[in-house]
Amino acid sequence: MATTCHFLDLPVELRLQIYEHVLAEHQRVRRRIQPSNAHVRLLYVCKQIEQEAGPILKRYISLLHEHQIQTLLLRAHPSRLLAHVEWADVANDGRVYHVTEPEREAEDSAPLSSLHVALARMTSLKRLRVFQCRQGLPLNLQSTMSLHRSRRLGLRFERAMFPKQSPALASYALHLSPDTRVELFDTVRAHALVDLRLSGNTVTPPGQPAFSPVPALRHLTLHGITGTVFDRHPLDECFPGARLESFTYALGDRLGFELRNHHLESLAGTALGAGLRSLTLLGCSRISSGVVTRCLESLPRLEHFALHLVTVDELRSNFVLALPPSLSVFKLQVINAWYAIPLRDEERELCEAIEKVVLLREVPLEHVCVCFRAQLLAEDGRQERWARIAEERGFKLSIGPWESQLVDEI
């Protein structure tokens, strides 16, 4: 007779791992959409699950709009609840009342939203992700006119969250639209950051050094940046003191910051990127194949390399030949700009190098993703041959566009 196994019949150690997995899946961001607080529904299943999963699930909170923030602050013992939060996702209104005298602005900033009150009570906060505010607080001019008669309303992105100074965050991620203005490290402390993700119209705060030291920084993502703060400076100057293990760049907007040769050279040729293990470059049309080759030659520890390259007028250097032996994941997508002449001969050389150096290497990779024009993949049965090699050697091979899916997930 078959027996029925219930969830609570599983060992408690396994149940705790399941709670962790549920939370991790819930926290995943796709297309800059902020997660909800639906994960706490699990706590209402039964008393035992509430006791087991509560310490895990209550480490995370998502604040999507002002009414939710006000409801949270009006609850009984909100400080006790917020004190356990280690990871917060918030929608930042960004509006701040401040006086017109610059010398008093820092001490007299008054955020319109109550988000800063909730964040101040998160005494254990280590990870902060900030999203686009889509439901801001309505401004009642009649009720605020007398209170803020000597002030003016402006946009100060970080001061709206931390009027004075933030706690020592380990992770700070911005998932913003390209036109949202961010005065980077205005009040957010940079010295303890290990993981940093930037997006939006990034500028330097007035009256402060252009670039703050980030000695603990190990993981950096630049996605959809429209400001010009990084255009004229090498990356090691923009992030002084950092020693990166992973770097991800995605154009994200047609008017966005474009990674150029001098950025890539400063990444691979300095202490900033000497220890890189993961390098992802998406939507690159301003870097040359020669610089990519020299970059790969300078990264002996690289394990993950993804490149979406838009060719314009050159593809002379076969950078596939420079891939380090430590590589385990390789992703390549090559297309030509709509106004450029296709470089079919050079692309064919890349395909031949991929087969010899990547697919048939002595120690197989774990995962290979490639995307070339259909004509090249059909030549001499190349696509079928590659699929047969992958099956015989036991690694995962994906053929076709992969860049857009990866952009949605970073």
MOCOR-V949822 format. One record per residue. N is the residue number from 0. RES is the residue in one letter. OMEGA is omega in radians with two decimals (none if undefined). D_FIRST is the distance of its C-alpha to the first C-alpha in Angstrom with 2 decimals. Layout:
n=N res=RES omega=OMEGA d_first=D_FIRST
n=N res=RES omega=OMEGA d_first=D_FIRST
This chain:
n=0 res=M omega=-3.10 d_first=0.00
n=1 res=A omega=3.11 d_first=3.79
n=2 res=T omega=3.14 d_first=6.44
n=3 res=T omega=3.13 d_first=9.83
n=4 res=C omega=3.12 d_first=12.87
n=5 res=H omega=-3.11 d_first=16.12
n=6 res=F omega=-3.09 d_first=19.57
n=7 res=L omega=3.04 d_first=20.74
n=8 res=D omega=3.12 d_first=18.04
n=9 res=L omega=3.07 d_first=19.99
n=10 res=P omega=-3.08 d_first=22.86
n=11 res=V omega=3.12 d_first=26.01
n=12 res=E omega=3.12 d_first=27.97
n=13 res=L omega=3.11 d_first=25.79
n=14 res=R omega=3.12 d_first=26.00
n=15 res=L omega=3.09 d_first=29.77
n=16 res=Q omega=3.10 d_first=29.97
n=17 res=I omega=3.10 d_first=28.16
n=18 res=Y omega=3.11 d_first=30.73
n=19 res=E omega=-3.14 d_first=33.51
n=20 res=H omega=3.11 d_first=32.27
n=21 res=V omega=-3.14 d_first=32.05
n=22 res=L omega=-3.13 d_first=35.61
n=23 res=A omega=3.11 d_first=36.95
n=24 res=E omega=3.14 d_first=35.72
n=25 res=H omega=-3.06 d_first=37.17
n=26 res=Q omega=-3.10 d_first=40.50
n=27 res=R omega=-3.12 d_first=41.06
n=28 res=V omega=3.08 d_first=44.22
n=29 res=R omega=3.10 d_first=44.73
n=30 res=R omega=3.06 d_first=48.13
n=31 res=R omega=3.14 d_first=49.56
n=32 res=I omega=-3.09 d_first=47.27
n=33 res=Q omega=3.06 d_first=46.68
n=34 res=P omega=3.12 d_first=43.10
n=35 res=S omega=3.05 d_first=42.35
n=36 res=N omega=-3.09 d_first=40.86
n=37 res=A omega=-3.12 d_first=37.54
n=38 res=H omega=-3.09 d_first=35.81
n=39 res=V omega=3.11 d_first=36.37
n=40 res=R omega=3.13 d_first=34.04
n=41 res=L omega=-3.10 d_first=31.20
n=42 res=L omega=-3.10 d_first=32.83
n=43 res=Y omega=3.14 d_first=32.29
n=44 res=V omega=3.09 d_first=28.48
n=45 res=C omega=-3.07 d_first=28.28
n=46 res=K omega=-3.10 d_first=30.46
n=47 res=Q omega=3.11 d_first=28.51
n=48 res=I omega=3.09 d_first=28.69
n=49 res=E omega=-3.13 d_first=32.33
n=50 res=Q omega=-3.11 d_first=33.11
n=51 res=E omega=-3.03 d_first=31.44
n=52 res=A omega=-3.09 d_first=32.57
n=53 res=G omega=-3.13 d_first=35.89
n=54 res=P omega=3.14 d_first=37.96
n=55 res=I omega=-3.03 d_first=36.84
n=56 res=L omega=-3.12 d_first=37.14
n=57 res=K omega=3.03 d_first=40.33
n=58 res=R omega=-3.05 d_first=42.16
n=59 res=Y omega=3.07 d_first=42.61
n=60 res=I omega=3.10 d_first=44.42
n=61 res=S omega=-3.13 d_first=45.78
n=62 res=L omega=-3.00 d_first=48.91
n=63 res=L omega=-3.10 d_first=49.60
n=64 res=H omega=-3.01 d_first=52.52
n=65 res=E omega=-3.13 d_first=55.00
n=66 res=H omega=3.09 d_first=53.39
n=67 res=Q omega=3.12 d_first=50.23
n=68 res=I omega=-3.14 d_first=52.41
n=69 res=Q omega=3.11 d_first=54.34
n=70 res=T omega=3.13 d_first=51.22
n=71 res=L omega=-3.10 d_first=49.90
n=72 res=L omega=3.14 d_first=53.25
n=73 res=L omega=3.11 d_first=53.49
n=74 res=R omega=3.07 d_first=50.17
n=75 res=A omega=3.11 d_first=50.26
n=76 res=H omega=3.12 d_first=50.56
n=77 res=P omega=-3.13 d_first=50.47
n=78 res=S omega=3.13 d_first=51.95
n=79 res=R omega=3.12 d_first=49.07
n=80 res=L omega=-3.07 d_first=46.58
n=81 res=L omega=-3.12 d_first=48.72
n=82 res=A omega=-3.12 d_first=49.51
n=83 res=H omega=-3.07 d_first=46.02
n=84 res=V omega=3.09 d_first=46.29
n=85 res=E omega=-3.08 d_first=46.69
n=86 res=W omega=-3.14 d_first=46.28
n=87 res=A omega=2.94 d_first=47.88
n=88 res=D omega=-3.06 d_first=48.22
n=89 res=V omega=2.98 d_first=51.21
n=90 res=A omega=-3.00 d_first=53.26
n=91 res=N omega=3.10 d_first=56.85
n=92 res=D omega=3.06 d_first=59.50
n=93 res=G omega=-3.09 d_first=62.26
n=94 res=R omega=-3.06 d_first=65.08
n=95 res=V omega=2.94 d_first=67.30
n=96 res=Y omega=3.08 d_first=70.43
n=97 res=H omega=-3.12 d_first=73.04
n=98 res=V omega=-3.08 d_first=76.76
n=99 res=T omega=3.13 d_first=79.20
n=100 res=E omega=-3.09 d_first=80.70
n=101 res=P omega=-3.08 d_first=78.95
n=102 res=E omega=3.14 d_first=79.68
n=103 res=R omega=-3.01 d_first=77.71
n=104 res=E omega=-3.06 d_first=74.89
n=105 res=A omega=-3.05 d_first=72.43
n=106 res=E omega=-3.06 d_first=72.80
n=107 res=D omega=3.12 d_first=72.90
n=108 res=S omega=-3.13 d_first=70.02
n=109 res=A omega=-3.14 d_first=67.99
n=110 res=P omega=3.10 d_first=64.80
n=111 res=L omega=3.14 d_first=64.27
n=112 res=S omega=3.07 d_first=60.50
n=113 res=S omega=-3.14 d_first=58.87
n=114 res=L omega=-3.10 d_first=56.65
n=115 res=H omega=3.10 d_first=58.84
n=116 res=V omega=3.13 d_first=58.17
n=117 res=A omega=-3.14 d_first=54.40
n=118 res=L omega=3.14 d_first=54.82
n=119 res=A omega=3.14 d_first=57.19
n=120 res=R omega=3.08 d_first=54.54
n=121 res=M omega=-3.02 d_first=52.02
n=122 res=T omega=3.12 d_first=53.35
n=123 res=S omega=-3.03 d_first=50.56
n=124 res=L omega=3.10 d_first=50.84
n=125 res=K omega=-3.10 d_first=50.76
n=126 res=R omega=-3.12 d_first=49.59
n=127 res=L omega=3.01 d_first=51.23
n=128 res=R omega=-3.06 d_first=50.72
n=129 res=V omega=-3.07 d_first=53.20
n=130 res=F omega=3.12 d_first=52.74
n=131 res=Q omega=3.09 d_first=55.03
n=132 res=C omega=-3.10 d_first=55.79
n=133 res=R omega=-3.14 d_first=55.05
n=134 res=Q omega=-3.08 d_first=55.52
n=135 res=G omega=3.14 d_first=58.53
n=136 res=L omega=3.09 d_first=60.10
n=137 res=P omega=-3.10 d_first=62.78
n=138 res=L omega=3.11 d_first=66.23
n=139 res=N omega=-3.04 d_first=68.18
n=140 res=L omega=-3.10 d_first=71.74
n=141 res=Q omega=-3.08 d_first=73.23
n=142 res=S omega=-3.09 d_first=71.17
n=143 res=T omega=-3.04 d_first=71.55
n=144 res=M omega=-3.11 d_first=75.18
n=145 res=S omega=-3.11 d_first=76.71
n=146 res=L omega=-3.05 d_first=74.16
n=147 res=H omega=-3.07 d_first=74.54
n=148 res=R omega=-3.09 d_first=78.11
n=149 res=S omega=-3.09 d_first=79.23
n=150 res=R omega=3.05 d_first=76.16
n=151 res=R omega=-3.11 d_first=74.92
n=152 res=L omega=3.14 d_first=71.47
n=153 res=G omega=3.12 d_first=70.38
n=154 res=L omega=3.04 d_first=67.43
n=155 res=R omega=-2.90 d_first=66.63
n=156 res=F omega=-3.06 d_first=63.10
n=157 res=E omega=3.11 d_first=62.40
n=158 res=R omega=3.08 d_first=64.64
n=159 res=A omega=3.10 d_first=62.56
n=160 res=M omega=-3.10 d_first=59.63
n=161 res=F omega=-3.11 d_first=61.66
n=162 res=P omega=3.14 d_first=65.22
n=163 res=K omega=-3.10 d_first=66.20
n=164 res=Q omega=-3.13 d_first=63.89
n=165 res=S omega=2.96 d_first=60.21
n=166 res=P omega=-3.13 d_first=58.17
n=167 res=A omega=-3.11 d_first=57.65
n=168 res=L omega=3.03 d_first=54.95
n=169 res=A omega=-3.13 d_first=53.06
n=170 res=S omega=-3.12 d_first=52.03
n=171 res=Y omega=-3.05 d_first=54.00
n=172 res=A omega=3.13 d_first=52.97
n=173 res=L omega=3.09 d_first=54.80
n=174 res=H omega=-2.94 d_first=53.04
n=175 res=L omega=3.04 d_first=56.08
n=176 res=S omega=-3.03 d_first=57.86
n=177 res=P omega=-3.07 d_first=60.84
n=178 res=D omega=3.12 d_first=63.48
n=179 res=T omega=-3.06 d_first=62.29
n=180 res=R omega=-3.13 d_first=64.92
n=181 res=V omega=3.01 d_first=63.81
n=182 res=E omega=-2.94 d_first=66.31
n=183 res=L omega=3.11 d_first=64.33
n=184 res=F omega=3.04 d_first=64.30
n=185 res=D omega=3.06 d_first=66.58
n=186 res=T omega=3.05 d_first=64.77
n=187 res=V omega=-3.11 d_first=61.55
n=188 res=R omega=-3.01 d_first=62.05
n=189 res=A omega=-2.90 d_first=61.61
n=190 res=H omega=-3.07 d_first=62.01
n=191 res=A omega=-3.06 d_first=58.37
n=192 res=L omega=3.06 d_first=56.68
n=193 res=V omega=-3.08 d_first=54.32
n=194 res=D omega=-3.08 d_first=52.88
n=195 res=L omega=3.05 d_first=55.14
n=196 res=R omega=-3.09 d_first=54.61
n=197 res=L omega=3.02 d_first=57.65
n=198 res=S omega=3.13 d_first=58.20
n=199 res=G omega=-3.14 d_first=60.70
n=200 res=N omega=-3.03 d_first=64.48
n=201 res=T omega=3.10 d_first=64.82
n=202 res=V omega=3.08 d_first=68.23
n=203 res=T omega=-3.13 d_first=69.73
n=204 res=P omega=3.10 d_first=70.56
n=205 res=P omega=3.08 d_first=74.27
n=206 res=G omega=3.12 d_first=76.20
n=207 res=Q omega=3.08 d_first=73.58
n=208 res=P omega=-3.07 d_first=73.31
n=209 res=A omega=-3.07 d_first=71.99
n=210 res=F omega=-3.13 d_first=69.08
n=211 res=S omega=3.09 d_first=67.38
n=212 res=P omega=3.11 d_first=66.30
n=213 res=V omega=-3.01 d_first=62.57
n=214 res=P omega=-3.11 d_first=62.36
n=215 res=A omega=-3.01 d_first=58.60
n=216 res=L omega=3.13 d_first=57.65
n=217 res=R omega=-3.09 d_first=55.22
n=218 res=H omega=-3.05 d_first=53.57
n=219 res=L omega=3.08 d_first=55.68
n=220 res=T omega=3.06 d_first=54.90
n=221 res=L omega=-3.04 d_first=57.67
n=222 res=H omega=3.06 d_first=56.44
n=223 res=G omega=3.12 d_first=58.57
n=224 res=I omega=-3.13 d_first=61.59
n=225 res=T omega=3.09 d_first=64.71
n=226 res=G omega=-3.11 d_first=67.15
n=227 res=T omega=-3.02 d_first=69.81
n=228 res=V omega=-3.10 d_first=69.42
n=229 res=F omega=-3.01 d_first=67.91
n=230 res=D omega=-2.97 d_first=70.05
n=231 res=R omega=-3.04 d_first=73.05
n=232 res=H omega=3.00 d_first=71.48
n=233 res=P omega=-3.04 d_first=69.55
n=234 res=L omega=3.14 d_first=66.05
n=235 res=D omega=3.05 d_first=66.95
n=236 res=E omega=-3.14 d_first=69.61
n=237 res=C omega=-3.10 d_first=67.25
n=238 res=F omega=-3.05 d_first=64.72
n=239 res=P omega=3.09 d_first=66.87
n=240 res=G omega=-3.09 d_first=65.21
n=241 res=A omega=3.04 d_first=61.81
n=242 res=R omega=-2.94 d_first=60.05
n=243 res=L omega=2.96 d_first=57.45
n=244 res=E omega=3.07 d_first=54.22
n=245 res=S omega=3.10 d_first=53.23
n=246 res=F omega=3.13 d_first=55.39
n=247 res=T omega=3.06 d_first=54.39
n=248 res=Y omega=3.02 d_first=56.91
n=249 res=A omega=-3.09 d_first=56.37
n=250 res=L omega=2.99 d_first=59.27
n=251 res=G omega=-3.13 d_first=57.38
n=252 res=D omega=-3.06 d_first=60.46
n=253 res=R omega=3.08 d_first=63.23
n=254 res=L omega=-3.04 d_first=65.81
n=255 res=G omega=3.08 d_first=63.90
n=256 res=F omega=-3.11 d_first=64.93
n=257 res=E omega=3.10 d_first=65.08
n=258 res=L omega=-3.09 d_first=64.40
n=259 res=R omega=-3.06 d_first=67.46
n=260 res=N omega=-3.07 d_first=68.58
n=261 res=H omega=3.05 d_first=70.04
n=262 res=H omega=-3.12 d_first=66.80
n=263 res=L omega=3.11 d_first=64.79
n=264 res=E omega=3.13 d_first=67.52
n=265 res=S omega=3.10 d_first=67.56
n=266 res=L omega=-3.05 d_first=63.79
n=267 res=A omega=-3.03 d_first=63.65
n=268 res=G omega=-3.13 d_first=67.12
n=269 res=T omega=3.12 d_first=67.03
n=270 res=A omega=-3.13 d_first=65.02
n=271 res=L omega=-3.05 d_first=63.11
n=272 res=G omega=-3.09 d_first=60.88
n=273 res=A omega=-3.12 d_first=61.52
n=274 res=G omega=-3.09 d_first=58.02
n=275 res=L omega=3.03 d_first=56.14
n=276 res=R omega=3.13 d_first=52.66
n=277 res=S omega=-3.14 d_first=51.81
n=278 res=L omega=-3.13 d_first=54.33
n=279 res=T omega=-3.11 d_first=53.59
n=280 res=L omega=-3.04 d_first=56.51
n=281 res=L omega=3.10 d_first=55.91
n=282 res=G omega=-3.07 d_first=58.59
n=283 res=C omega=3.08 d_first=61.38
n=284 res=S omega=-3.08 d_first=64.56
n=285 res=R omega=3.10 d_first=67.17
n=286 res=I omega=-3.10 d_first=66.24
n=287 res=S omega=3.13 d_first=67.61
n=288 res=S omega=3.11 d_first=65.80
n=289 res=G omega=3.11 d_first=68.16
n=290 res=V omega=3.07 d_first=67.17
n=291 res=V omega=3.12 d_first=63.46
n=292 res=T omega=-3.13 d_first=64.22
n=293 res=R omega=3.10 d_first=66.12
n=294 res=C omega=-3.13 d_first=63.41
n=295 res=L omega=3.11 d_first=60.72
n=296 res=E omega=-3.11 d_first=63.07
n=297 res=S omega=-3.06 d_first=63.39
n=298 res=L omega=-3.07 d_first=59.66
n=299 res=P omega=-3.10 d_first=58.45
n=300 res=R omega=-3.02 d_first=55.28
n=301 res=L omega=3.14 d_first=54.02
n=302 res=E omega=-3.09 d_first=50.30
n=303 res=H omega=3.14 d_first=49.76
n=304 res=F omega=3.10 d_first=52.43
n=305 res=A omega=-3.10 d_first=52.25
n=306 res=L omega=2.97 d_first=55.39
n=307 res=H omega=-2.98 d_first=56.03
n=308 res=L omega=3.06 d_first=59.66
n=309 res=V omega=-3.08 d_first=61.99
n=310 res=T omega=3.13 d_first=64.92
n=311 res=V omega=-3.09 d_first=68.38
n=312 res=D omega=-3.13 d_first=71.03
n=313 res=E omega=2.99 d_first=69.81
n=314 res=L omega=-2.96 d_first=66.99
n=315 res=R omega=-3.05 d_first=69.19
n=316 res=S omega=-3.14 d_first=67.23
n=317 res=N omega=-3.04 d_first=64.01
n=318 res=F omega=3.10 d_first=62.03
n=319 res=V omega=-3.14 d_first=58.95
n=320 res=L omega=-3.11 d_first=60.90
n=321 res=A omega=-3.13 d_first=61.11
n=322 res=L omega=-3.09 d_first=57.38
n=323 res=P omega=3.13 d_first=56.72
n=324 res=P omega=-3.10 d_first=54.49
n=325 res=S omega=-3.02 d_first=52.27
n=326 res=L omega=3.07 d_first=50.98
n=327 res=S omega=3.10 d_first=47.23
n=328 res=V omega=-3.11 d_first=47.10
n=329 res=F omega=3.12 d_first=49.82
n=330 res=K omega=-3.12 d_first=50.26
n=331 res=L omega=3.05 d_first=53.38
n=332 res=Q omega=-3.08 d_first=54.46
n=333 res=V omega=3.03 d_first=58.09
n=334 res=I omega=3.05 d_first=59.86
n=335 res=N omega=3.07 d_first=63.53
n=336 res=A omega=-3.04 d_first=65.11
n=337 res=W omega=-3.11 d_first=65.89
n=338 res=Y omega=-3.04 d_first=69.60
n=339 res=A omega=3.10 d_first=69.46
n=340 res=I omega=3.11 d_first=69.83
n=341 res=P omega=-3.13 d_first=66.60
n=342 res=L omega=-3.01 d_first=66.78
n=343 res=R omega=-3.13 d_first=64.99
n=344 res=D omega=3.13 d_first=66.52
n=345 res=E omega=3.10 d_first=65.56
n=346 res=E omega=3.09 d_first=62.02
n=347 res=R omega=3.10 d_first=61.78
n=348 res=E omega=3.06 d_first=62.84
n=349 res=L omega=3.13 d_first=60.05
n=350 res=C omega=3.14 d_first=57.52
n=351 res=E omega=3.12 d_first=58.93
n=352 res=A omega=3.11 d_first=58.84
n=353 res=I omega=-3.13 d_first=55.21
n=354 res=E omega=-3.07 d_first=54.24
n=355 res=K omega=-2.98 d_first=56.25
n=356 res=V omega=-3.05 d_first=55.86
n=357 res=V omega=-3.04 d_first=52.44
n=358 res=L omega=-3.07 d_first=50.20
n=359 res=L omega=3.13 d_first=51.55
n=360 res=R omega=-3.02 d_first=52.15
n=361 res=E omega=3.07 d_first=51.33
n=362 res=V omega=-3.06 d_first=48.56
n=363 res=P omega=3.02 d_first=46.57
n=364 res=L omega=3.09 d_first=46.18
n=365 res=E omega=-3.04 d_first=42.84
n=366 res=H omega=3.09 d_first=43.65
n=367 res=V omega=3.05 d_first=46.59
n=368 res=C omega=3.13 d_first=47.45
n=369 res=V omega=3.08 d_first=50.55
n=370 res=C omega=3.06 d_first=52.26
n=371 res=F omega=3.11 d_first=55.45
n=372 res=R omega=-3.03 d_first=57.15
n=373 res=A omega=-3.13 d_first=55.52
n=374 res=Q omega=-3.13 d_first=58.62
n=375 res=L omega=-3.12 d_first=58.28
n=376 res=L omega=-3.14 d_first=54.58
n=377 res=A omega=-3.11 d_first=55.29
n=378 res=E omega=3.06 d_first=58.17
n=379 res=D omega=3.12 d_first=57.55
n=380 res=G omega=-3.04 d_first=53.82
n=381 res=R omega=-3.08 d_first=53.53
n=382 res=Q omega=3.12 d_first=50.37
n=383 res=E omega=3.14 d_first=48.46
n=384 res=R omega=3.12 d_first=49.83
n=385 res=W omega=3.13 d_first=48.75
n=386 res=A omega=3.13 d_first=45.19
n=387 res=R omega=3.11 d_first=45.12
n=388 res=I omega=-3.13 d_first=46.51
n=389 res=A omega=3.14 d_first=43.88
n=390 res=E omega=-3.12 d_first=41.04
n=391 res=E omega=-3.05 d_first=42.62
n=392 res=R omega=2.98 d_first=43.38
n=393 res=G omega=3.02 d_first=40.14
n=394 res=F omega=-3.10 d_first=41.43
n=395 res=K omega=3.12 d_first=40.82
n=396 res=L omega=3.08 d_first=43.61
n=397 res=S omega=-3.14 d_first=44.21
n=398 res=I omega=-3.12 d_first=47.14
n=399 res=G omega=-3.11 d_first=48.50
n=400 res=P omega=3.13 d_first=49.61
n=401 res=W omega=-2.99 d_first=47.88
n=402 res=E omega=-3.07 d_first=50.59
n=403 res=S omega=3.11 d_first=49.93
n=404 res=Q omega=3.13 d_first=46.27
n=405 res=L omega=3.11 d_first=47.31
n=406 res=V omega=-3.14 d_first=50.06
n=407 res=D omega=-3.01 d_first=47.60
n=408 res=E omega=-3.09 d_first=45.56
n=409 res=I omega=none d_first=48.38
